Amino acid sequence: MRLRRPSRTAPHFALGKLGEILPLFWILLFAFQMTFLCGQRGFFAFDQSIIFDGSYRIASGQIPFKDFLIPFGPLVFWLHGVVFKLFGVSYASYIFGAAAVNLLATLVSYLILRLLFPGQKLPAYLGSFLTATWFYPPFGTPWPEQTAFFFALITLLSVLGGYRLRGRTTRGARLCYLLAGMAAFAAILSKQNAGALIVPVVAVLFLVENRNALRRGITDFLVFSLGWGLGLLAFGAWLAARSDPGLFRRYFIELPAAEVAAERLPAGLAGWLQTVFIGSGPAVITGLSLLACAVALASLYTQFAGKAQGIARPKTRVWAAVLAPSLFIYHNLFLTTSNNQVENSLPFIGLIAAIGLGLLLPSAQNAAPKPLPRVVLGLSVVILSIGSIWLGANVAYSRQVHTIFKRSTFHSSPATGELSAIKWGDPTRVGNLIPAEDIDQLVEYLRETGENFFIFPDFTVFYGVLGAPSPQPLLWFHNGLTYPNEYDPALDQWIVSDLQKNQVRIVVLEEESWFHTDERLEDFPLLESFITQTFVKQESIGNFTIYVREDH
């Protein structure tokens, strides 16, 4: 019997896999650490209290659209409510939730790019590194938009995974499309516009993939729609059984559509064209996006021209060439319907840039050297990507998205254990200066009294920090967004009734707040009257004035 020689390819294969995994490991570690580091830098109560308090309410057993009102879906609160349940209610676990999602988003971006360019690792590394830098670090803490963007990435991965499975198993492919539809609905349950805009991107992918088989394309999109419908059905069942469909319709659909979206759309055709096809990001980001999209469109042209001449082209490169401009337009359309800073609205810049690079590199089917112009373009994409990573790191580390921290340094931390993960901004100014010492003093006062309290308007993070009930239905006070511009006496009465039901003995009013939200107490005359007639001023701690019940 002739003995078979041991395989010499196995060790090389293992080393090859290790060589791929190690760079990915360091990118994922960077994705987590960058978000955690930047999320610690400063506390902006107007933004960072919102998801903290909503997630704490979920962990405490409150139900969205029944016990408290929100102008978007509950998914971000459910997700981080689970984090609070697992790791406790603290600012450290809060940042951990955002860092974990950034890691997962980076991993999903890497997988998408490996599907698009199976023979190339460089685009996947470059794109996932860009994603790690721009996806969550500029904001730093949990937020509904980033949650929606994450599920949009899951949607794209599922659709592209279905395309790759189609040649082997139709059933597996359609299961992927079903999951994609469910993920797309989850994106809408995170933030309406961010979730809705991924559906046209999916439709374009289906159209291009099935351009010669229209019936199959319609069937695939119907399967995707079925997944979306199953998500809607499950949520509708929960809404009917546990929550309030009427309040959901009022605050999730009617109020945002009537009083928010109309105010944010650009005026005139010129405004639309500039916003949608050019964008308004930093110059290096806009240049990188436009270059990648130009490469993608040129690639589409040559691929379809080559097909007319009988030249076979990899399907994955067609998907990539369609996806880059679609995601660029997604970015720009999202900005037209939101009030976000551009730097907080670039979740797919990694995919866009990596597609531009991948289409310029030799494919597995054509390893021939590329002509000099393509080499120059490829180097340009890499250089602009490095510049974008550098810019993103600076944006995130400087807390540029939260303009309150302009020229702040971050050295001290509140002594309170649950808030000690925060590197307090010096200065932190919302009209009045708010030092970390005032936060410690107020928390100590509230902890020593042990009474239920109501704080107005922004520092609702204290409820979770102190384990006190969040005592009234509005998650934050933003007229035209969380409550109607027109006076709603039923909502006003609901707030007062909940304060009474929760036996609130202390009211803390912020003398000044961001966007003058302190003045919005005037929008609730019953609440204002309840405070002035039932509570008396006891003392002030910096920007915070403390009132106690007269019968206390």
Order of alpha helices (4+ residues) and beta strands (2+ residues): alpha-alpha-alpha-alpha-alpha-alpha-alpha-alpha-alpha-alpha-alpha-alpha-alpha-alpha-alpha-alpha-beta-beta-alpha-beta-alpha-alpha-beta-alpha-beta-beta
